[in-house]
Structures are given as C-alpha cells and as structure tokens.
Amino acid sequence: MGWNEKEFYDLMQSRNTKCSKQENWDKDKYNEYAMKSKKTTHSKYRNNKVVIDDITFDSMKEANFYLELKMRVKAKDIKGFELQPKFLLQDSFIKNGEKIRKITYIADFLIYHMNGEKTVVDVKGYETQAFKLKKKLFEAKYSDMKLIII
C-alpha cells in the first residue's frame, strides 16, 4: 500500500508518535542540533593515554611499568627491554582459494634479563576473549619465554 507524505504524516500524528514534516535546516540550526546531541566519548576500556619520553602508552599503569623498567636498566638489574614486541602466532595460509591472514600478538614489553632469559609482559586492565586465545597460542609456540600479565 503506497502512502503519500501527507497521509503518512497524518497517520503518525493520529498514533501520537513524534513525527515532523521534513525540514530544511541551515548550517546554524544543524550546528546547534549537533552540539546538543554530542556525547562525551571514552576509550573502549576507559583508560587514559599517557605520554612519557615522546612515547604514548595506553594507560598510566603501562607508563609506570615503563619507568620502572628504565630504573631497572639503570640499576643493571636487567640488560634492557623492548617496547611493543611483535610475535607471529600463526602464518597466513590459503584455504579454498582464500587467503587467511596471519595471527600476531603484540605485547607491551619484552624484558632481556642478565642471565639471557626473556620475559614478555603485558599490562592489562581487562583480559578480552581475543587476548585469552592469543595467550594460549603464544604459550604453545614460545614455551621458552615467560609471559606475565600485570
């Protein structure tokens, strides 16, 4: 059943539903509406980005751990550390003619100890399902490295 604009408008009014005829807004009216309807947005996990030494960290907790590692290097407690190390969990492959992308895991830190051991550290406020799966894949493939979640 086809409705013309007036019939549709009258029907909506009779149902006591908010509906207005199409309006042509000028730029000022649109901006006024947009300013009223803007909501403050937060990051997905409500963390605040922090910048230290021109490096942006996802949280204050991660930034504080970075500062702790810098002090440990200075005190010669550890050899060094790496930021955002990337680990290949599974290579890409082709299945039924479709390329399946590789799976990688990017940790927050890789710590090099004086005895040659390596420790991977991830600073998490919340463990997502994706992270839990990547953690299992990491531990299976890189069993020689310790993974610590802070």
C-alpha positions in Angstrom: 0.0 0.0 0.0 1.5 3.3 -1.0 1.4 6.3 1.2 1.9 9.9 0.2 3.7 12.2 2.6 0.6 13.9 4.0 -1.2 10.6 4.6 1.9 9.2 6.4 2.2 12.4 8.5 -1.5 12.3 9.5 -1.2 8.6 10.4 1.8 9.2 12.6 0.0 12.2 14.3 -3.1 10.0 14.9 -0.9 7.4 16.6 0.5 10.1 18.8 4.0 9.4 17.5 6.6 12.0 17.2 7.0 12.8 13.6 7.6 16.1 11.8 7.5 17.0 8.2 10.8 17.3 6.6 12.6 20.5 7.5 15.4 22.2 5.6 18.0 23.2 8.2 20.5 25.9 7.7 24.1 25.5 8.9 23.4 27.2 12.2 20.4 25.1 13.0 22.3 21.9 12.2 25.3 23.0 14.4 23.0 23.8 17.3 21.4 20.4 17.0 24.8 18.7 16.7 26.2 20.5 19.8 23.2 19.4 21.9 23.4 15.7 20.8 27.2 15.3 21.2 28.0 12.8 23.9 31.3 12.6 25.6 33.2 9.6 24.3 35.5 7.4 26.4 38.0 4.9 25.2 36.8 1.3 25.0 38.3 0.3 28.4 38.1 3.7 30.0 41.8 4.2 30.2 43.7 7.4 29.6 46.6 7.7 27.2 49.8 8.9 28.8 52.9 10.3 27.0 56.4 9.8 28.5 59.6 10.3 26.6 57.6 11.0 23.5 56.1 7.5 23.8 52.3 7.2 24.1 51.2 4.5 26.5 47.6 3.1 26.6 47.4 3.6 30.4 49.1 5.1 33.4 49.7 1.6 34.7 51.7 0.8 31.5 53.6 4.1 31.7 54.6 3.4 35.3 55.9 0.0 34.3 58.0 1.6 31.6 59.5 4.0 34.2 60.2 1.0 36.5 62.0 -0.8 33.6 64.1 2.2 32.9 65.2 2.3 36.5 66.0 -1.4 36.5 68.2 -0.9 33.4 70.0 1.9 35.1 70.5 -0.2 38.2 71.8 -3.0 36.0 69.1 -5.4 37.2 68.1 -6.2 33.6 70.0 -5.9 30.3 67.3 -4.0 28.6 63.8 -4.1 27.3 61.8 -3.6 24.1 58.5 -1.8 23.6 55.7 -3.4 21.7 57.4 -6.6 20.5 55.5 -8.5 17.8 55.2 -12.2 17.8 53.9 -14.4 15.0 51.4 -16.9 16.3 50.3 -18.4 13.0 51.4 -17.8 9.5 48.9 -16.8 6.8 47.7 -19.6 4.6 45.4 -20.2 1.7 42.2 -22.3 2.1 39.8 -22.8 -0.8 41.5 -20.1 -2.7 41.0 -17.5 0.0 44.0 -16.1 1.9 43.6 -16.4 5.7 45.6 -13.6 7.4 48.4 -14.3 9.9 47.8 -14.0 13.6 50.2 -11.8 15.5 50.5 -10.9 19.2 51.9 -7.5 20.2 52.9 -7.5 23.8 53.6 -4.3 25.8 57.2 -5.2 26.8 60.0 -7.8 26.2 62.5 -7.8 29.0 66.1 -9.1 28.5 67.5 -10.5 31.7 71.2 -10.7 32.7 71.1 -14.5 32.5 69.9 -14.5 28.9 66.2 -15.2 29.7 63.4 -13.2 28.1 60.2 -12.3 29.8 57.2 -10.9 27.9 55.0 -8.5 29.9 51.5 -7.4 29.0 49.9 -4.7 31.2 46.2 -5.4 31.2 43.2 -3.8 32.9 40.9 -6.4 31.4 41.6 -9.7 29.6 39.5 -10.0 26.5 38.5 -13.3 24.8 40.8 -12.5 21.9 43.7 -11.9 24.4 43.0 -15.2 26.2 43.2 -17.1 22.9 46.4 -15.3 21.8 47.9 -16.0 25.2 47.3 -19.7 24.7 48.8 -19.6 21.2 51.8 -17.6 22.4 52.5 -20.1 25.3 52.3 -23.0 22.9 54.7 -21.5 20.3 57.1 -19.6 22.6 57.3 -22.0 25.5 60.9 -20.9 26.2 59.6 -17.4 27.2 57.7 -16.4 30.3 54.5 -14.4 29.8 53.5 -12.2 32.7 50.2 -10.3 32.8 50.1 -7.3 35.1 
